[in-house]
Amino acid sequence: MDLLLLCIAVAIPVLVLIIFLPMIKKKISDSGPTGNGIPGLKAKDAKHGNLELVTKHGSLHEFLMWLHQQYGPIAKFWFGEQMVVSIASPQLFKENSRVFDRPPILFKLFEPLITENSIQYANKEDGRWRRNTYDPCYSHEHVMGYITIFQRLAEELVEKWSHIPRDEHVPCRQEAFVFALKAITQSSLGDFFLEEEQVVKFWKSYDICWYDMEERLGGDIPQPGSEREKKFNDAKKYMYDTIAAAIEVRRRHPNTANREMLVDVMIENNIDDDVMQSDLLTSIIGGFHTSGNLLVWTLHFISLYPEVQEKMFQEVSTVLGDTGKVTPDNVAQLVYIRQVMDETLRVAVVAPFAARFDDEKDVTLGGHVIPAGTPVIHALGVESNDPALWPNPKKFDPDRFSPENVAERQPYSFQPFGFAGKRKCPGYRFSYVEIATALANILRRFQIHEVEGQTIKAKYGLVGTPDGEVWITLSERSAENKEE
């Protein structure tokens, strides 16, 4: 009997611990300095928060992957002294879909490049006015009008590649980015960026600045007066001087076409030159960085999956027919190419995250009250790798985006261009049509082959990009047909 009582005396506290310890631990983890009950991390120190842990994981996207694995679809962490909430589920995205404003703190490190005048930092009435003014330039009607530009640039690229020997390695990343830069500048600024040398210099200047910005995002700030700061400032000056020259040319030679380009809209609305230059650079970066990465990643993936590439070629042959040209009448028929692009956006995590905040009132997400002014990250890359939504998420499978599968998918489960507060990337139509046009022309002429022994790693900043050049080789389909 004494032994039984002793066992009971020991067992009851153990059972209590077993039952209640998870609750106690959860309560401890929930109770950050604000005591708001949101799952997640406490600040490691008052000044830097959890930034050391972000750096340890290599990027914000990789940190968010870890964070949500630990705490579920909603979790908090500390960006310096600021609490940040990250969400990663279709339901939570839906709940936050009407918020318009962006939290400046998460994008502050990019201000030296795009300046405080940029639409990136424009919130409330100013931000809404600019979006309402600029967005029609990327409407369906306008994008259909740009197809002639995309088709011409794609034909130029294919002609250039036709002179490359079979076994010569092609720098896919450089070629894709230069193509995308030409597409966005010629459809935003007019016929200013026509010379290859000029476009390449602009891209390389951008690359210098962008990589410096991503170093700053990791906490590595250049010293005033250093060689690194001078290199950054020189590259930035070249880009702004080039944009200013393009604006001046457009002022002297106004638009005479039926549609207006972005620069025309800005001039007609008397946008200040400083704001115009910042917004044009922001638009150019957003336009060619996303599209360029989409093109290079797609070419890389289809070099690894010949069966996908062949299916794309068969679709191109059927849709384009004898004309061999992408037009407003047939671009929507490139259904499988769209599936491949969507799967590329998902697997490569081209757009890892977006962010919003409401600085006037508290918002409720997943039953948690988010204090006014708290940045809310939309962890798009985490959601696109969620096994509950995407079985075997690392596998490249364009059939995930077949019309049948898309129809069955939960709303907000795939948002590669964002979604919230009418602040979805305005260029999403532009990007899809531009890259579909490029791929159709390339695949109609060439087979794409991987370079063996090459290791391609992704680097995640504001976008997911290859960490270095991506090499491919080409073989002409016409030559193969002749041999047959």
ABEGO torsion letter per residue (X at the ends): XAAAAAAAAAAAAAAAAAAAAAAAAAAAAABBAAGAGBBEBBBABAAAEAAAAAAAAGBAAAAAAAAAAAAEABBBBBBEABBBBBBBBAAAAAAAAABABBBAAAAAAAAAAAEAABAAABBEAAAAAAAAAAAAAABAAAAAAAAAAAAAAAAAAAAAAAABBAABBBBAAAAAAAAAAAAAAAAAAEBABABAAAAAAAAAAAAAAAAAAAAAAAGBBBBBGBAAAAAAAAAAAAAAAAAAAAAAAAAABBBABABBBAAAAAAAAGBBAAAAAAAAAAAAAAAAAAAAAAAAAAAAAAAABAAAAAAAAAAAAAAAEAAGBBBAAAAAABAAAAAAAAAAAAAAGABABBBBBBAABBBBBGGBBBBBGBBBBBBAAAAAABAAABBGAABBBAAAABAAAAAABBBGABBAAEABGGABBAAAAAAAAAAAAAAAAAAAABBBBBBBGBBBBBBBBABBBBBEBBBBBBBBAAAAAAAX
